Amino acid sequence: MNDETILLFLGFIATIITVITPIVKLNNTITKLNSTIENLNKCVVRTEKVVEEHEDKIQNHEIRIDRLEHNK
């Protein structure tokens, strides 16, 4: 192999590395974001369940208060 072929080959490898590195970093970042979004969705679902339970309890209390007020 002559010097030009070696330089061409090294240049090609350097170009590939330059292109692949940001793609790999972007892929890692997207993976982290996906896992964060999944965790947030789980938290939102749990929070919605708690809110629904509290709304039911409040509604029950309002019904009791209304009955007490109207029975007097």
N, CA, C, O and CB atoms as a CASP TS submission, in Angstrom:
PFRMAT TS
TARGET T0000
AUTHOR 0000-0000-0000
METHOD Language model
MODEL 1
PARENT N/A
ATOM      1  N   MET     1       0.854  -1.189   0.000  1.00  0.00           N
ATOM      2  CA  MET     1       0.000   0.000   0.000  1.00  0.00           C
ATOM      3  C   MET     1       0.890   1.240   0.000  1.00  0.00           C
ATOM      4  O   MET     1       1.904   1.311   0.695  1.00  0.00           O
ATOM      5  CB  MET     1      -0.966   0.005   1.234  1.00  0.00           C
ATOM      6  N   ASN     2       0.478   2.198  -0.793  1.00  0.00           N
ATOM      7  CA  ASN     2       1.259   3.425  -0.822  1.00  0.00           C
ATOM      8  C   ASN     2       0.703   4.431   0.182  1.00  0.00           C
ATOM      9  O   ASN     2      -0.329   4.187   0.807  1.00  0.00           O
ATOM     10  CB  ASN     2       1.267   4.026  -2.237  1.00  0.00           C
ATOM     11  N   ASP     3       1.375   5.535   0.332  1.00  0.00           N
ATOM     12  CA  ASP     3       1.018   6.543   1.332  1.00  0.00           C
ATOM     13  C   ASP     3      -0.361   7.149   1.071  1.00  0.00           C
ATOM     14  O   ASP     3      -1.103   7.430   2.013  1.00  0.00           O
ATOM     15  CB  ASP     3       2.069   7.647   1.357  1.00  0.00           C
ATOM     16  N   GLU     4      -0.701   7.349  -0.182  1.00  0.00           N
ATOM     17  CA  GLU     4      -1.992   7.955  -0.501  1.00  0.00           C
ATOM     18  C   GLU     4      -3.150   7.054  -0.083  1.00  0.00           C
ATOM     19  O   GLU     4      -4.156   7.542   0.433  1.00  0.00           O
ATOM     20  CB  GLU     4      -2.080   8.257  -1.996  1.00  0.00           C
ATOM     21  N   THR     5      -3.025   5.786  -0.291  1.00  0.00           N
ATOM     22  CA  THR     5      -4.071   4.835   0.077  1.00  0.00           C
ATOM     23  C   THR     5      -4.239   4.794   1.596  1.00  0.00           C
ATOM     24  O   THR     5      -5.358   4.752   2.108  1.00  0.00           O
ATOM     25  CB  THR     5      -3.740   3.427  -0.466  1.00  0.00           C
ATOM     26  N   ILE     6      -3.128   4.808   2.297  1.00  0.00           N
ATOM     27  CA  ILE     6      -3.195   4.796   3.760  1.00  0.00           C
ATOM     28  C   ILE     6      -3.867   6.063   4.274  1.00  0.00           C
ATOM     29  O   ILE     6      -4.715   6.000   5.164  1.00  0.00           O
ATOM     30  CB  ILE     6      -1.787   4.656   4.367  1.00  0.00           C
ATOM     31  N   LEU     7      -3.491   7.214   3.717  1.00  0.00           N
ATOM     32  CA  LEU     7      -4.096   8.485   4.126  1.00  0.00           C
ATOM     33  C   LEU     7      -5.584   8.514   3.796  1.00  0.00           C
ATOM     34  O   LEU     7      -6.389   9.007   4.586  1.00  0.00           O
ATOM     35  CB  LEU     7      -3.384   9.662   3.446  1.00  0.00           C
ATOM     36  N   LEU     8      -5.945   7.995   2.645  1.00  0.00           N
ATOM     37  CA  LEU     8      -7.347   7.938   2.250  1.00  0.00           C
ATOM     38  C   LEU     8      -8.134   7.059   3.212  1.00  0.00           C
ATOM     39  O   LEU     8      -9.236   7.415   3.629  1.00  0.00           O
ATOM     40  CB  LEU     8      -7.484   7.415   0.814  1.00  0.00           C
ATOM     41  N   PHE     9      -7.567   5.917   3.559  1.00  0.00           N
ATOM     42  CA  PHE     9      -8.214   4.999   4.487  1.00  0.00           C
ATOM     43  C   PHE     9      -8.371   5.632   5.865  1.00  0.00           C
ATOM     44  O   PHE     9      -9.441   5.535   6.466  1.00  0.00           O
ATOM     45  CB  PHE     9      -7.417   3.700   4.592  1.00  0.00           C
ATOM     46  N   LEU    10      -7.333   6.271   6.372  1.00  0.00           N
ATOM     47  CA  LEU    10      -7.403   6.951   7.672  1.00  0.00           C
ATOM     48  C   LEU    10      -8.410   8.107   7.644  1.00  0.00           C
ATOM     49  O   LEU    10      -9.134   8.330   8.614  1.00  0.00           O
ATOM     50  CB  LEU    10      -6.010   7.476   8.074  1.00  0.00           C
ATOM     51  N   GLY    11      -8.448   8.819   6.555  1.00  0.00           N
ATOM     52  CA  GLY    11      -9.422   9.904   6.410  1.00  0.00           C
ATOM     53  C   GLY    11     -10.845   9.374   6.425  1.00  0.00           C
ATOM     54  O   GLY    11     -11.733   9.971   7.035  1.00  0.00           O
ATOM     55  N   PHE    12     -11.057   8.260   5.755  1.00  0.00           N
ATOM     56  CA  PHE    12     -12.381   7.644   5.738  1.00  0.00           C
ATOM     57  C   PHE    12     -12.787   7.202   7.142  1.00  0.00           C
ATOM     58  O   PHE    12     -13.922   7.433   7.557  1.00  0.00           O
ATOM     59  CB  PHE    12     -12.406   6.445   4.773  1.00  0.00           C
ATOM     60  N   ILE    13     -11.879   6.575   7.869  1.00  0.00           N
ATOM     61  CA  ILE    13     -12.172   6.133   9.234  1.00  0.00           C
ATOM     62  C   ILE    13     -12.457   7.336  10.137  1.00  0.00           C
ATOM     63  O   ILE    13     -13.384   7.294  10.946  1.00  0.00           O
ATOM     64  CB  ILE    13     -10.994   5.304   9.800  1.00  0.00           C
ATOM     65  N   ALA    14     -11.679   8.392  10.006  1.00  0.00           N
ATOM     66  CA  ALA    14     -11.901   9.598  10.814  1.00  0.00           C
ATOM     67  C   ALA    14     -13.267  10.203  10.509  1.00  0.00           C
ATOM     68  O   ALA    14     -13.953  10.668  11.419  1.00  0.00           O
ATOM     69  CB  ALA    14     -10.790  10.639  10.557  1.00  0.00           C
ATOM     70  N   THR    15     -13.665  10.201   9.250  1.00  0.00           N
ATOM     71  CA  THR    15     -14.973  10.730   8.869  1.00  0.00           C
ATOM     72  C   THR    15     -16.090   9.885   9.461  1.00  0.00           C
ATOM     73  O   THR    15     -17.071  10.423   9.975  1.00  0.00           O
ATOM     74  CB  THR    15     -15.106  10.788   7.342  1.00  0.00           C
ATOM     75  N   ILE    16     -15.950   8.585   9.396  1.00  0.00           N
ATOM     76  CA  ILE    16     -16.954   7.680   9.963  1.00  0.00           C
ATOM     77  C   ILE    16     -17.076   7.923  11.472  1.00  0.00           C
ATOM     78  O   ILE    16     -18.185   8.009  11.998  1.00  0.00           O
ATOM     79  CB  ILE    16     -16.581   6.192   9.677  1.00  0.00           C
ATOM     80  N   ILE    17     -15.950   8.034  12.159  1.00  0.00           N
ATOM     81  CA  ILE    17     -15.976   8.281  13.605  1.00  0.00           C
ATOM     82  C   ILE    17     -16.638   9.618  13.909  1.00  0.00           C
ATOM     83  O   ILE    17     -17.413   9.732  14.858  1.00  0.00           O
ATOM     84  CB  ILE    17     -14.551   8.251  14.188  1.00  0.00           C
ATOM     85  N   THR    18     -16.332  10.626  13.103  1.00  0.00           N
ATOM     86  CA  THR    18     -16.916  11.946  13.303  1.00  0.00           C
ATOM     87  C   THR    18     -18.430  11.923  13.131  1.00  0.00           C
ATOM     88  O   THR    18     -19.137  12.648  13.832  1.00  0.00           O
ATOM     89  CB  THR    18     -16.299  12.943  12.337  1.00  0.00           C
ATOM     90  N   VAL    19     -18.930  11.125  12.235  1.00  0.00           N
ATOM     91  CA  VAL    19     -20.376  11.042  11.997  1.00  0.00           C
ATOM     92  C   VAL    19     -21.053  10.146  13.028  1.00  0.00           C
ATOM     93  O   VAL    19     -22.144  10.469  13.496  1.00  0.00           O
ATOM     94  CB  VAL    19     -20.658  10.516  10.582  1.00  0.00           C
ATOM     95  N   ILE    20     -20.439   9.048  13.384  1.00  0.00           N
ATOM     96  CA  ILE    20     -21.077   8.060  14.268  1.00  0.00           C
ATOM     97  C   ILE    20     -21.137   8.552  15.715  1.00  0.00           C
ATOM     98  O   ILE    20     -22.113   8.272  16.411  1.00  0.00           O
ATOM     99  CB  ILE    20     -20.321   6.725  14.204  1.00  0.00           C
ATOM    100  N   THR    21     -20.128   9.270  16.181  1.00  0.00           N
ATOM    101  CA  THR    21     -20.087   9.702  17.583  1.00  0.00           C
ATOM    102  C   THR    21     -21.315  10.513  17.985  1.00  0.00           C
ATOM    103  O   THR    21     -21.932  10.176  18.995  1.00  0.00           O
ATOM    104  CB  THR    21     -18.837  10.522  17.834  1.00  0.00           C
ATOM    105  N   PRO    22     -21.710  11.559  17.260  1.00  0.00           N
ATOM    106  CA  PRO    22     -22.923  12.293  17.654  1.00  0.00           C
ATOM    107  C   PRO    22     -24.191  11.446  17.568  1.00  0.00           C
ATOM    108  O   PRO    22     -25.120  11.631  18.355  1.00  0.00           O
ATOM    109  CB  PRO    22     -23.083  13.519  16.782  1.00  0.00           C
ATOM    110  N   ILE    23     -24.228  10.526  16.618  1.00  0.00           N
ATOM    111  CA  ILE    23     -25.404   9.661  16.491  1.00  0.00           C
ATOM    112  C   ILE    23     -25.532   8.772  17.718  1.00  0.00           C
ATOM    113  O   ILE    23     -26.638   8.591  18.229  1.00  0.00           O
ATOM    114  CB  ILE    23     -25.317   8.800  15.210  1.00  0.00           C
ATOM    115  N   VAL    24     -24.441   8.220  18.197  1.00  0.00           N
ATOM    116  CA  VAL    24     -24.465   7.366  19.390  1.00  0.00           C
ATOM    117  C   VAL    24     -24.873   8.180  20.609  1.00  0.00           C
ATOM    118  O   VAL    24     -25.671   7.719  21.425  1.00  0.00           O
ATOM    119  CB  VAL    24     -23.087   6.708  19.622  1.00  0.00           C
ATOM    120  N   LYS    25     -24.330   9.387  20.739  1.00  0.00           N
ATOM    121  CA  LYS    25     -24.700  10.252  21.867  1.00  0.00           C
ATOM    122  C   LYS    25     -26.179  10.602  21.812  1.00  0.00           C
ATOM    123  O   LYS    25     -26.860  10.594  22.837  1.00  0.00           O
ATOM    124  CB  LYS    25     -23.852  11.538  21.868  1.00  0.00           C
ATOM    125  N   LEU    26     -26.673  10.906  20.630  1.00  0.00           N
ATOM    126  CA  LEU    26     -28.087  11.228  20.472  1.00  0.00           C
ATOM    127  C   LEU    26     -28.953  10.031  20.833  1.00  0.00           C
ATOM    128  O   LEU    26     -29.987  10.186  21.483  1.00  0.00           O
ATOM    129  CB  LEU    26     -28.380  11.681  19.036  1.00  0.00           C
ATOM    130  N   ASN    27     -28.547   8.860  20.426  1.00  0.00           N
ATOM    131  CA  ASN    27     -29.285   7.647  20.745  1.00  0.00           C
ATOM    132  C   ASN    27     -29.339   7.423  22.257  1.00  0.00           C
ATOM    133  O   ASN    27     -30.388   7.061  22.789  1.00  0.00           O
ATOM    134  CB  ASN    27     -28.649   6.439  20.050  1.00  0.00           C
ATOM    135  N   ASN    28     -28.224   7.633  22.949  1.00  0.00           N
ATOM    136  CA  ASN    28     -28.196   7.494  24.401  1.00  0.00           C
ATOM    137  C   ASN    28     -29.123   8.505  25.068  1.00  0.00           C
ATOM    138  O   ASN    28     -29.834   8.173  26.017  1.00  0.00           O
ATOM    139  CB  ASN    28     -26.769   7.664  24.923  1.00  0.00           C
ATOM    140  N   THR    29     -29.114   9.718  24.578  1.00  0.00           N
ATOM    141  CA  THR    29     -29.967  10.758  25.140  1.00  0.00           C
ATOM    142  C   THR    29     -31.442  10.424  24.925  1.00  0.00           C
ATOM    143  O   THR    29     -32.257  10.601  25.831  1.00  0.00           O
ATOM    144  CB  THR    29     -29.632  12.120  24.516  1.00  0.00           C
ATOM    145  N   ILE    30     -31.782   9.952  23.757  1.00  0.00           N
ATOM    146  CA  ILE    30     -33.168   9.578  23.463  1.00  0.00           C
ATOM    147  C   ILE    30     -33.604   8.420  24.355  1.00  0.00           C
ATOM    148  O   ILE    30     -34.743   8.398  24.823  1.00  0.00           O
ATOM    149  CB  ILE    30     -33.327   9.195  21.973  1.00  0.00           C
ATOM    150  N   THR    31     -32.722   7.469  24.595  1.00  0.00           N
ATOM    151  CA  THR    31     -33.039   6.344  25.472  1.00  0.00           C
ATOM    152  C   THR    31     -33.314   6.836  26.896  1.00  0.00           C
ATOM    153  O   THR    31     -34.268   6.391  27.533  1.00  0.00           O
ATOM    154  CB  THR    31     -31.885   5.317  25.471  1.00  0.00           C
ATOM    155  N   LYS    32     -32.487   7.743  27.388  1.00  0.00           N
ATOM    156  CA  LYS    32     -32.695   8.304  28.731  1.00  0.00           C
ATOM    157  C   LYS    32     -34.022   9.052  28.799  1.00  0.00           C
ATOM    158  O   LYS    32     -34.763   8.927  29.774  1.00  0.00           O
ATOM    159  CB  LYS    32     -31.531   9.249  29.114  1.00  0.00           C
ATOM    160  N   LEU    33     -34.316   9.822  27.770  1.00  0.00           N
ATOM    161  CA  LEU    33     -35.573  10.569  27.744  1.00  0.00           C
ATOM    162  C   LEU    33     -36.775   9.627  27.736  1.00  0.00           C
ATOM    163  O   LEU    33     -37.772   9.880  28.411  1.00  0.00           O
ATOM    164  CB  LEU    33     -35.621  11.490  26.520  1.00  0.00           C
ATOM    165  N   ASN    34     -36.678   8.558  26.983  1.00  0.00           N
ATOM    166  CA  ASN    34     -37.775   7.582  26.944  1.00  0.00           C
ATOM    167  C   ASN    34     -38.024   6.967  28.306  1.00  0.00           C
ATOM    168  O   ASN    34     -39.172   6.828  28.728  1.00  0.00           O
ATOM    169  CB  ASN    34     -37.475   6.484  25.933  1.00  0.00           C
ATOM    170  N   SER    35     -36.952   6.598  28.999  1.00  0.00           N
ATOM    171  CA  SER    35     -37.136   6.005  30.330  1.00  0.00           C
ATOM    172  C   SER    35     -37.685   7.036  31.311  1.00  0.00           C
ATOM    173  O   SER    35     -38.492   6.693  32.176  1.00  0.00           O
ATOM    174  CB  SER    35     -35.805   5.433  30.856  1.00  0.00           C
ATOM    175  N   THR    36     -37.264   8.280  31.191  1.00  0.00           N
ATOM    176  CA  THR    36     -37.796   9.338  32.058  1.00  0.00           C
ATOM    177  C   THR    36     -39.276   9.556  31.795  1.00  0.00           C
ATOM    178  O   THR    36     -40.055   9.719  32.734  1.00  0.00           O
ATOM    179  CB  THR    36     -37.024  10.650  31.848  1.00  0.00           C
ATOM    180  N   ILE    37     -39.667   9.562  30.547  1.00  0.00           N
ATOM    181  CA  ILE    37     -41.080   9.740  30.201  1.00  0.00           C
ATOM    182  C   ILE    37     -41.908   8.573  30.721  1.00  0.00           C
ATOM    183  O   ILE    37     -43.018   8.777  31.213  1.00  0.00           O
ATOM    184  CB  ILE    37     -41.254   9.877  28.675  1.00  0.00           C
ATOM    185  N   GLU    38     -41.395   7.372  30.623  1.00  0.00           N
ATOM    186  CA  GLU    38     -42.115   6.206  31.154  1.00  0.00           C
ATOM    187  C   GLU    38     -42.318   6.337  32.659  1.00  0.00           C
ATOM    188  O   GLU    38     -43.401   6.051  33.168  1.00  0.00           O
ATOM    189  CB  GLU    38     -41.353   4.905  30.835  1.00  0.00           C
ATOM    190  N   ASN    39     -41.279   6.767  33.371  1.00  0.00           N
ATOM    191  CA  ASN    39     -41.401   6.959  34.818  1.00  0.00           C
ATOM    192  C   ASN    39     -42.413   8.049  35.149  1.00  0.00           C
ATOM    193  O   ASN    39     -43.199   7.912  36.087  1.00  0.00           O
ATOM    194  CB  ASN    39     -40.041   7.309  35.426  1.00  0.00           C
ATOM    195  N   LEU    40     -42.391   9.127  34.379  1.00  0.00           N
ATOM    196  CA  LEU    40     -43.353  10.205  34.606  1.00  0.00           C
ATOM    197  C   LEU    40     -44.777   9.734  34.347  1.00  0.00           C
ATOM    198  O   LEU    40     -45.693  10.100  35.083  1.00  0.00           O
ATOM    199  CB  LEU    40     -43.028  11.405  33.716  1.00  0.00           C
ATOM    200  N   ASN    41     -44.970   8.936  33.323  1.00  0.00           N
ATOM    201  CA  ASN    41     -46.300   8.408  33.025  1.00  0.00           C
ATOM    202  C   ASN    41     -46.804   7.522  34.158  1.00  0.00           C
ATOM    203  O   ASN    41     -47.981   7.576  34.515  1.00  0.00           O
ATOM    204  CB  ASN    41     -46.281   7.620  31.712  1.00  0.00           C
ATOM    205  N   LYS    42     -45.913   6.705  34.724  1.00  0.00           N
ATOM    206  CA  LYS    42     -46.299   5.863  35.856  1.00  0.00           C
ATOM    207  C   LYS    42     -46.705   6.720  37.046  1.00  0.00           C
ATOM    208  O   LYS    42     -47.685   6.421  37.729  1.00  0.00           O
ATOM    209  CB  LYS    42     -45.151   4.921  36.249  1.00  0.00           C
ATOM    210  N   CYS    43     -45.953   7.781  37.291  1.00  0.00           N
ATOM    211  CA  CYS    43     -46.275   8.684  38.399  1.00  0.00           C
ATOM    212  C   CYS    43     -47.612   9.383  38.168  1.00  0.00           C
ATOM    213  O   CYS    43     -48.399   9.551  39.100  1.00  0.00           O
ATOM    214  CB  CYS    43     -45.162   9.725  38.582  1.00  0.00           C
ATOM    215  N   VAL    44     -47.862   9.783  36.946  1.00  0.00           N
ATOM    216  CA  VAL    44     -49.123  10.455  36.627  1.00  0.00           C
ATOM    217  C   VAL    44     -50.294   9.508  36.841  1.00  0.00           C
ATOM    218  O   VAL    44     -51.328   9.918  37.371  1.00  0.00           O
ATOM    219  CB  VAL    44     -49.113  10.972  35.176  1.00  0.00           C
ATOM    220  N   VAL    45     -50.152   8.264  36.443  1.00  0.00           N
ATOM    221  CA  VAL    45     -51.224   7.282  36.624  1.00  0.00           C
ATOM    222  C   VAL    45     -51.506   7.089  38.107  1.00  0.00           C
ATOM    223  O   VAL    45     -52.665   7.057  38.522  1.00  0.00           O
ATOM    224  CB  VAL    45     -50.853   5.932  35.966  1.00  0.00           C
ATOM    225  N   ARG    46     -50.446   6.958  38.912  1.00  0.00           N
ATOM    226  CA  ARG    46     -50.633   6.802  40.360  1.00  0.00           C
ATOM    227  C   ARG    46     -51.302   8.035  40.955  1.00  0.00           C
ATOM    228  O   ARG    46     -52.188   7.920  41.802  1.00  0.00           O
ATOM    229  CB  ARG    46     -49.284   6.547  41.056  1.00  0.00           C
ATOM    230  N   THR    47     -50.882   9.197  40.515  1.00  0.00           N
ATOM    231  CA  THR    47     -51.456  10.438  41.024  1.00  0.00           C
ATOM    232  C   THR    47     -52.925  10.555  40.639  1.00  0.00           C
ATOM    233  O   THR    47     -53.745  10.991  41.446  1.00  0.00           O
ATOM    234  CB  THR    47     -50.676  11.645  40.499  1.00  0.00           C
ATOM    235  N   GLU    48     -53.260  10.171  39.420  1.00  0.00           N
ATOM    236  CA  GLU    48     -54.658  10.211  38.988  1.00  0.00           C
ATOM    237  C   GLU    48     -55.523   9.289  39.839  1.00  0.00           C
ATOM    238  O   GLU    48     -56.656   9.636  40.173  1.00  0.00           O
ATOM    239  CB  GLU    48     -54.774   9.822  37.511  1.00  0.00           C
ATOM    240  N   LYS    49     -55.003   8.128  40.189  1.00  0.00           N
ATOM    241  CA  LYS    49     -55.759   7.205  41.035  1.00  0.00           C
ATOM    242  C   LYS    49     -56.009   7.812  42.408  1.00  0.00           C
ATOM    243  O   LYS    49     -57.112   7.717  42.946  1.00  0.00           O
ATOM    244  CB  LYS    49     -55.016   5.872  41.175  1.00  0.00           C
ATOM    245  N   VAL    50     -54.988   8.431  42.968  1.00  0.00           N
ATOM    246  CA  VAL    50     -55.131   9.058  44.288  1.00  0.00           C
ATOM    247  C   VAL    50     -56.134  10.203  44.216  1.00  0.00           C
ATOM    248  O   VAL    50     -56.963  10.358  45.112  1.00  0.00           O
ATOM    249  CB  VAL    50     -53.764   9.572  44.805  1.00  0.00           C
ATOM    250  N   VAL    51     -56.066  10.991  43.173  1.00  0.00           N
ATOM    251  CA  VAL    51     -56.986  12.117  43.015  1.00  0.00           C
ATOM    252  C   VAL    51     -58.426  11.611  42.896  1.00  0.00           C
ATOM    253  O   VAL    51     -59.341  12.191  43.483  1.00  0.00           O
ATOM    254  CB  VAL    51     -56.606  12.962  41.774  1.00  0.00           C
ATOM    255  N   GLU    52     -58.623  10.546  42.147  1.00  0.00           N
ATOM    256  CA  GLU    52     -59.970   9.979  42.011  1.00  0.00           C
ATOM    257  C   GLU    52     -60.491   9.497  43.364  1.00  0.00           C
ATOM    258  O   GLU    52     -61.657   9.711  43.695  1.00  0.00           O
ATOM    259  CB  GLU    52     -59.969   8.814  40.997  1.00  0.00           C
ATOM    260  N   GLU    53     -59.635   8.852  44.136  1.00  0.00           N
ATOM    261  CA  GLU    53     -60.044   8.400  45.466  1.00  0.00           C
ATOM    262  C   GLU    53     -60.424   9.584  46.348  1.00  0.00           C
ATOM    263  O   GLU    53     -61.423   9.535  47.065  1.00  0.00           O
ATOM    264  CB  GLU    53     -58.922   7.587  46.127  1.00  0.00           C
ATOM    265  N   HIS    54     -59.640  10.628  46.294  1.00  0.00           N
ATOM    266  CA  HIS    54     -59.931  11.814  47.095  1.00  0.00           C
ATOM    267  C   HIS    54     -61.214  12.489  46.625  1.00  0.00           C
ATOM    268  O   HIS    54     -62.002  12.963  47.443  1.00  0.00           O
ATOM    269  CB  HIS    54     -58.763  12.801  47.032  1.00  0.00           C
ATOM    270  N   GLU    55     -61.422  12.534  45.330  1.00  0.00           N
ATOM    271  CA  GLU    55     -62.656  13.124  44.817  1.00  0.00           C
ATOM    272  C   GLU    55     -63.873  12.343  45.297  1.00  0.00           C
ATOM    273  O   GLU    55     -64.894  12.935  45.649  1.00  0.00           O
ATOM    274  CB  GLU    55     -62.632  13.171  43.285  1.00  0.00           C
ATOM    275  N   ASP    56     -63.768  11.017  45.314  1.00  0.00           N
ATOM    276  CA  ASP    56     -64.865  10.187  45.812  1.00  0.00           C
ATOM    277  C   ASP    56     -65.135  10.470  47.281  1.00  0.00           C
ATOM    278  O   ASP    56     -66.289  10.588  47.691  1.00  0.00           O
ATOM    279  CB  ASP    56     -64.550   8.700  45.613  1.00  0.00           C
ATOM    280  N   LYS    57     -64.076  10.581  48.073  1.00  0.00           N
ATOM    281  CA  LYS    57     -64.236  10.868  49.494  1.00  0.00           C
ATOM    282  C   LYS    57     -64.873  12.244  49.707  1.00  0.00           C
ATOM    283  O   LYS    57     -65.753  12.403  50.553  1.00  0.00           O
ATOM    284  CB  LYS    57     -62.881  10.794  50.208  1.00  0.00           C
ATOM    285  N   ILE    58     -64.430  13.215  48.948  1.00  0.00           N
ATOM    286  CA  ILE    58     -64.994  14.564  49.066  1.00  0.00           C
ATOM    287  C   ILE    58     -66.462  14.550  48.679  1.00  0.00           C
ATOM    288  O   ILE    58     -67.291  15.167  49.349  1.00  0.00           O
ATOM    289  CB  ILE    58     -64.217  15.566  48.184  1.00  0.00           C
ATOM    290  N   GLN    59     -66.781  13.855  47.611  1.00  0.00           N
ATOM    291  CA  GLN    59     -68.173  13.766  47.184  1.00  0.00           C
ATOM    292  C   GLN    59     -69.029  13.115  48.273  1.00  0.00           C
ATOM    293  O   GLN    59     -70.137  13.577  48.546  1.00  0.00           O
ATOM    294  CB  GLN    59     -68.282  12.970  45.870  1.00  0.00           C
ATOM    295  N   ASN    60     -68.533  12.071  48.883  1.00  0.00           N
ATOM    296  CA  ASN    60     -69.254  11.414  49.961  1.00  0.00           C
ATOM    297  C   ASN    60     -69.459  12.365  51.139  1.00  0.00           C
ATOM    298  O   ASN    60     -70.532  12.385  51.743  1.00  0.00           O
ATOM    299  CB  ASN    60     -68.505  10.162  50.415  1.00  0.00           C
ATOM    300  N   HIS    61     -68.451  13.138  51.461  1.00  0.00           N
ATOM    301  CA  HIS    61     -68.591  14.101  52.556  1.00  0.00           C
ATOM    302  C   HIS    61     -69.605  15.186  52.208  1.00  0.00           C
ATOM    303  O   HIS    61     -70.387  15.610  53.059  1.00  0.00           O
ATOM    304  CB  HIS    61     -67.234  14.736  52.886  1.00  0.00           C
ATOM    305  N   GLU    62     -69.588  15.624  50.975  1.00  0.00           N
ATOM    306  CA  GLU    62     -70.545  16.648  50.556  1.00  0.00           C
ATOM    307  C   GLU    62     -71.978  16.113  50.638  1.00  0.00           C
ATOM    308  O   GLU    62     -72.892  16.829  51.048  1.00  0.00           O
ATOM    309  CB  GLU    62     -70.231  17.123  49.120  1.00  0.00           C
ATOM    310  N   ILE    63     -72.162  14.878  50.253  1.00  0.00           N
ATOM    311  CA  ILE    63     -73.497  14.263  50.327  1.00  0.00           C
ATOM    312  C   ILE    63     -73.945  14.183  51.783  1.00  0.00           C
ATOM    313  O   ILE    63     -75.096  14.490  52.093  1.00  0.00           O
ATOM    314  CB  ILE    63     -73.493  12.843  49.680  1.00  0.00           C
ATOM    315  N   ARG    64     -73.049  13.775  52.677  1.00  0.00           N
ATOM    316  CA  ARG    64     -73.396  13.690  54.097  1.00  0.00           C
ATOM    317  C   ARG    64     -73.731  15.062  54.666  1.00  0.00           C
ATOM    318  O   ARG    64     -74.699  15.214  55.410  1.00  0.00           O
ATOM    319  CB  ARG    64     -72.249  13.061  54.889  1.00  0.00           C
ATOM    320  N   ILE    65     -72.939  16.040  54.319  1.00  0.00           N
ATOM    321  CA  ILE    65     -73.190  17.404  54.812  1.00  0.00           C
ATOM    322  C   ILE    65     -74.540  17.896  54.285  1.00  0.00           C
ATOM    323  O   ILE    65     -75.316  18.492  55.032  1.00  0.00           O
ATOM    324  CB  ILE    65     -72.042  18.379  54.376  1.00  0.00           C
ATOM    325  N   ASP    66     -74.817  17.654  53.028  1.00  0.00           N
ATOM    326  CA  ASP    66     -76.077  18.091  52.427  1.00  0.00           C
ATOM    327  C   ASP    66     -77.264  17.418  53.141  1.00  0.00           C
ATOM    328  O   ASP    66     -78.269  18.073  53.418  1.00  0.00           O
ATOM    329  CB  ASP    66     -76.096  17.764  50.904  1.00  0.00           C
ATOM    330  N   ARG    67     -77.152  16.146  53.430  1.00  0.00           N
ATOM    331  CA  ARG    67     -78.224  15.424  54.127  1.00  0.00           C
ATOM    332  C   ARG    67     -78.410  15.972  55.539  1.00  0.00           C
ATOM    333  O   ARG    67     -79.536  16.143  56.006  1.00  0.00           O
ATOM    334  CB  ARG    67     -77.917  13.911  54.181  1.00  0.00           C
ATOM    335  N   LEU    68     -77.306  16.240  56.205  1.00  0.00           N
ATOM    336  CA  LEU    68     -77.416  16.782  57.556  1.00  0.00           C
ATOM    337  C   LEU    68     -78.076  18.158  57.579  1.00  0.00           C
ATOM    338  O   LEU    68     -78.889  18.451  58.455  1.00  0.00           O
ATOM    339  CB  LEU    68     -76.045  16.864  58.191  1.00  0.00           C
ATOM    340  N   GLU    69     -77.723  18.989  56.620  1.00  0.00           N
ATOM    341  CA  GLU    69     -78.270  20.339  56.553  1.00  0.00           C
ATOM    342  C   GLU    69     -79.766  20.304  56.233  1.00  0.00           C
ATOM    343  O   GLU    69     -80.526  21.109  56.771  1.00  0.00           O
ATOM    344  CB  GLU    69     -77.519  21.170  55.500  1.00  0.00           C
ATOM    345  N   HIS    70     -80.192  19.402  55.382  1.00  0.00           N
ATOM    346  CA  HIS    70     -81.588  19.372  54.972  1.00  0.00           C
ATOM    347  C   HIS    70     -82.485  18.633  55.955  1.00  0.00           C
ATOM    348  O   HIS    70     -83.705  18.792  55.923  1.00  0.00           O
ATOM    349  CB  HIS    70     -81.703  18.741  53.622  1.00  0.00           C
ATOM    350  N   ASN    71     -81.902  17.844  56.809  1.00  0.00           N
ATOM    351  CA  ASN    71     -82.695  17.130  57.799  1.00  0.00           C
ATOM    352  C   ASN    71     -83.027  18.020  59.004  1.00  0.00           C
ATOM    353  O   ASN    71     -83.921  17.679  59.778  1.00  0.00           O
ATOM    354  CB  ASN    71     -81.950  15.877  58.260  1.00  0.00           C
ATOM    355  N   LYS    72     -82.358  19.109  59.177  1.00  0.00           N
ATOM    356  CA  LYS    72     -82.615  19.971  60.329  1.00  0.00           C
ATOM    357  C   LYS    72     -83.762  20.870  60.107  1.00  0.00           C
ATOM    358  O   LYS    72     -84.106  21.660  60.986  1.00  0.00           O
ATOM    359  CB  LYS    72     -81.425  20.777  60.662  1.00  0.00           C
TER
END
